[in-house]
Amino acid sequence: MTETVLLVGGGGREHAIARALADDCSLYACASNRNPGIRRLADGFETVEETDADGIVAFAREVDADLAVIGPESALEAGVADALDDAGVYAFGPREAEARLETDKAYQRRFMREANVPGCPDFEVFGDMDAACAYIDEYEGDLAVKPAGLTGGKGVKVIGDQVTAEEAKAYLRESGYDRVVLEERLVGEEFTVQAFVANGEFRATPAVQDHKRAYEGDEGPNTGGMGSYSDTGSALPFMEPGDYEAALDVLDAVVDALPDYKGVLYGQFMLTAAGSKVVEFNARFGDPEAMNTLPVLETPFIDVLTAARDGDSLPALEFSGEATVCKYAVPDGYPTDPDGGARITVDEESVGDALLYYASVDEREDGLYTTTSRSFAVVGRGNSIAAAEAEADAALSAAGDRVRIRHDIGTPELLEKRTEHMAELRE
């Protein structure tokens, strides 16, 4: 019997999920924007806000959905998984209480401390910004300043990297945040491991490295992610034997402490001279990391979903063994002053063998328009990171005007810089 799956969300992450599912189920989708890539793959598409739990449940009932996959964190925070579960539609995504692992950074750190999850940095939580500023003055070393709630990957300020201590204190006083987490600055190389979780167990996917900075050479403000790469195996070039397994130990501890968790668990790690520390957890696929992971997943994603729903053991995951490189095209001015509402043209025929993923765009009767976030991505695959990067970069002729790209992601020069940086820290 063919499963009917409802996909919630309209970004690049959700386009990757849609492509991984469309051939194996009857797929329906709903989002606040009309993503042309998702719309073409789906049997039906409904325009509804991702946080509108009642509207999403109504559409799920209309299409008689058996399963749902929730893409964005905003939907998880709004309790969409709870509403779908309660309506009898199994949602592959954590309920609101478990999603706090992402949506409340103060809860996240306290959970790690109480559950003895490895890799927790020094931290303190503040509701009084004057007290937080005093802590900055007293702390011996640099700190990362993190709003406790969701900020789309752009709210963190790191002293000694992005801001001075005085600038960090000014940021706190002017922010209007109710709570902030101040934690030790972690120095090293970041990487992500994503896992499918259900029924008290998990299956992990290969490591990915995202690139948050807006401009080439890791310059400029943080973004939601300008692109990412993965290697032919589970680890990345700057990692040593045991680094990937140490990340799995962290995910294992989280799943043990949260036996009711279901969906995707995303661990973002900083590989330091002293080993891996946890930068954060997300309660869903990363964007762009989903676009590195799902195209090389050979195990049908629908099999993961049905096993999760039916209480069965999750299937062992098989991957193609290809490296991937993802590069995003973003509106001019992104992330500080993005050119939203601009009409753009994407020449899909010029992508070649690469994969094209539409993200924060809106399809209207007269064409395709940008929003204020990332527009679309291309993903190259190959028998090496270099081959995948060449395929991705060649595909970027599809970008056209009014968008900007970080061309250096996945290049040999940047990979060498990462590897040398890690070697220096280990010495």
C-alpha positions, 0 to 999 in steps of 0.5 A: 500500500502506498503511504501518503506523506505530508511535508511541512515547510518550503525551503531548501531542506524541504526540497531535499526531503521531497526529492528523497520521498517523491518516488516512493509515496504519495507526497503532499506539501504545505508551506507559507511560500510556493517552492516550485521544486516541491510543488512539482514533486508533490501531488498537492500543495497548500499555502499555509503558515508553518506555525499554523498547527490547526491549518496543517492538521486540516490539510493532513486530514483533507489528503488523508495523510498517513505520515508527516515530516516536519522541516522547519524549527518554527513548526516544531516550536509551535507544536505542529508535531503534537497537533499531528500526532494527536490527530492520528497522523504520525509526525516524524519530528519531536513534540514541542517538549523534546524540540526544546533541545533546539528552541531553548538554548538555556534548556539545552545546556541545562539538559546536557549538564543534568544528563551528563551528555559529553561535550558540554562547554562552560556556561551560565544563563542570564535573564538580567542583562546587567548581570550578563555584562558583569559576567563578561567582565569577570570571565577569564577568556572569551565567550559566545553570547547566545539568545536562548530562543530561535534566531535563524542561525544569526543571533550568536556573537562571539567575543574575540572573533566577531565582536569585542567584549564592549561590543558584546555588552552593547549588543546585550543591552540593546537586544531586548532578549529575555534570556541569554546563554553565555558560554566559553568560546570554542576554538577549532573546526565545526562539523555536523552529524545528523541522525534519524531517531525513533523508538529509543535508537538512532541511525547516523549520517556522514559528517558535514561542514557548513559555512556560516560566514557570508563572504569568501575566506570566512569573512562577514556576518553569520548567515543561515549557511552559505554552503557545505560539503561532505566526504566519501566516508563518514568523517571529514579531511580535518578529522582524525580516527575516533572524532566521528565516533566521539560525536556518535557517543554524544548523540547516543547519550541524548537519545538515552536521556530522551527516550520519546524523541523522534525525528532528526537529531542534529549535533553541531560540534566544534573539534577542539584541541581537547576533543569535540564540544557541542556547539548546539543541537537542532531538532530537525535537518540542517539547511544546507546539510540535508542537501548533502545527506539525502542525495547520497542516502541509498536506503529509502527514506520512506523505510525510515519513516514507516519503521519509526511509525510502526515501532520497528527497528530503524533500517541500517543506512546505506550511502553511495560513497560520493562526496558532496558540495552544496553552494547557496545563491542568496539575495544581494545584501544578504544577510544584513539588508537582503534584496527581498521581492526581487524577480529572478530567473534560474536556468535549470537546464544549465545545472548539468549533473548537479542537483538544484534545490529551491529554497526561500523563493516564492513562485507567483503567476508572473515568475519567481521572486526572492524572499529575505533569505537564501534563494536556491542551492546547487549540489555537486557529487563526485568521487572526491570533494574536488570533483563534487566542488567542480560540478557544483561550481559549474552549475552556478551559471544557473544563478543569473543576476541579483544573487551572490554566491560563496565560490570558495566552499569545498575548494582545495584551498579552503580544505587545506586551510581547515586541515592546517588549522586543526593540525596547528591546534592539536600541536 
